[in-house]
């Protein structure tokens, strides 16, 4: 008998969104429940999608999900990027909440250059675990991302990278 893990629900949400968009994803690699890697080919490009989920946002009105990356995960991302240069590496951050409703679950699609702008993959500017945060501002048409390499505020001004909410449809 197959056991269904909590992770299956969150990764299933991404797979459902991809399939409903007319795509046929394939599981590329699964070592553990902390992340999954998929390949997808569209009429625009071939992608490797590095996927993580988080179910505990901070904030009460504007929610922020923080995704941490171990040294092994950072090395894995570097290896996937280098060994599959024929495909575009993107990230899908599944931002959920323990109390599921139609409005509190999102998928943020982050391009590799945006990821590298937020996460110090070479650990030259930051110490400790690397982190990327996805912030949802109520009523805003865009998510905001920042991380261990890029502060959300710089000199009192917004330093986040705005990303469109509908990027999944753009693949």
C-alpha positions in Angstrom: 0.0 0.0 0.0 1.3 3.5 -0.9 1.6 6.0 1.8 0.7 9.7 1.0 3.1 12.2 2.7 2.3 15.8 3.4 4.8 16.8 0.8 2.8 15.0 -1.9 0.0 17.5 -1.4 2.2 20.5 -2.0 4.2 19.0 -4.9 0.9 17.8 -6.3 -0.4 21.4 -6.4 2.5 22.3 -8.6 2.0 19.3 -10.8 -1.7 20.0 -11.1 -1.0 23.6 -12.1 1.4 22.4 -14.8 -0.9 19.7 -16.2 -3.9 22.1 -16.2 -1.7 24.5 -18.2 -1.2 21.8 -20.8 2.3 20.7 -19.8 3.6 17.2 -19.1 6.1 17.3 -16.2 8.5 14.4 -15.5 10.1 13.7 -12.1 13.8 14.2 -12.6 15.1 13.5 -9.2 13.7 12.8 -5.7 16.1 12.1 -2.8 14.0 13.4 0.1 10.9 15.3 1.0 12.6 18.7 1.3 12.7 19.3 -2.4 11.9 17.8 -5.8 13.2 18.4 -9.2 11.1 18.2 -12.4 11.8 18.5 -16.1 9.2 20.2 -18.4 9.4 20.9 -22.1 7.1 23.5 -23.6 6.9 25.1 -27.1 9.1 27.9 -25.7 11.9 26.1 -23.8 13.0 23.0 -21.8 13.1 23.6 -18.0 14.4 22.0 -14.9 12.2 23.1 -12.0 13.8 23.0 -8.6 10.8 22.9 -6.2 10.5 23.5 -2.4 7.5 24.1 -0.2 6.9 25.8 3.1 3.7 25.8 5.2 4.5 28.3 7.9 4.5 31.9 6.8 5.3 34.8 9.1 3.2 38.0 9.2 -0.5 38.6 9.9 -1.7 40.5 6.9 1.2 40.3 4.5 2.7 36.8 4.5 6.3 35.9 4.1 7.6 32.3 3.5 11.4 31.8 4.1 13.0 28.9 2.3 16.4 27.8 3.6 19.1 25.9 1.6 21.7 23.7 3.1 25.2 23.6 1.7 24.3 20.3 0.0 21.2 21.8 -1.6 23.3 24.7 -2.9 25.8 22.3 -4.3 23.0 20.3 -5.9 21.6 23.4 -7.5 25.0 24.3 -8.9 25.5 20.8 -10.2 22.1 20.6 -11.9 22.7 24.0 -13.5 26.1 23.0 -14.8 25.2 19.5 -15.9 22.0 20.4 -17.7 23.0 23.6 -19.5 20.6 22.6 -22.4 17.7 23.4 -20.0 16.6 26.6 -18.3 16.8 26.2 -14.5 13.9 27.8 -12.6 12.6 27.6 -9.1 9.0 26.9 -7.9 8.4 27.9 -4.3 5.1 26.5 -3.1 3.9 28.8 -0.3 1.2 27.1 1.7 -0.5 27.4 5.0 -1.7 24.7 7.4 -5.3 25.9 7.1 -5.8 25.5 3.4 -8.2 27.8 1.5 -8.4 29.0 -2.1 -6.6 32.3 -1.3 -3.7 31.4 0.9 -1.7 29.0 -1.3 0.6 30.4 -3.9 3.3 29.2 -6.3 6.1 31.7 -6.9 8.2 31.0 -10.0 11.7 32.5 -9.7 14.2 32.6 -12.5 17.8 31.5 -11.9 19.3 35.1 -12.1 16.7 36.3 -9.5 17.6 33.3 -7.3 21.3 34.1 -7.5 20.5 37.8 -6.7 18.9 36.7 -3.5 20.9 33.7 -2.4 24.7 33.8 -2.2 25.4 30.5 -3.8 29.2 31.1 -3.5 28.9 32.2 0.1 31.0 35.3 -0.5 28.7 37.8 1.1 26.8 35.9 3.7 27.3 33.2 6.3 25.1 30.4 7.6 22.3 28.8 5.8 21.2 30.5 2.6 17.7 31.7 2.4 15.2 33.0 -0.1 12.0 34.7 1.1 8.7 35.2 -0.8 6.5 38.0 0.5 2.9 38.5 -0.5 1.6 42.0 0.0 -2.2 42.0 0.2 -3.7 43.5 -3.0 -0.4 43.7 -4.9 -0.2 42.1 -8.4 3.4 40.9 -7.7 5.2 38.9 -5.1 8.4 40.2 -3.6 11.5 38.1 -3.2 14.7 38.7 -1.2 17.2 36.6 0.8 20.4 36.1 2.6 22.3 38.0 -0.1 19.7 40.7 -0.7 18.0 42.6 2.1 14.3 43.5 1.8 15.1 47.1 2.8 18.1 49.1 1.9 18.5 52.6 3.3 14.8 52.5 4.3 13.7 51.7 0.7 12.2 48.6 -0.8 15.1 46.4 -2.1 13.0 43.3 -3.0 12.7 41.9 -6.5 9.1 42.0 -7.7 7.9 39.0 -9.7 4.7 38.4 -11.5 2.1 36.2 -10.0 1.2 34.4 -13.3 4.6 33.2 -14.3 3.6 29.6 -14.4 1.4 30.4 -17.4 4.3 31.9 -19.2 6.3 28.7 -19.4 
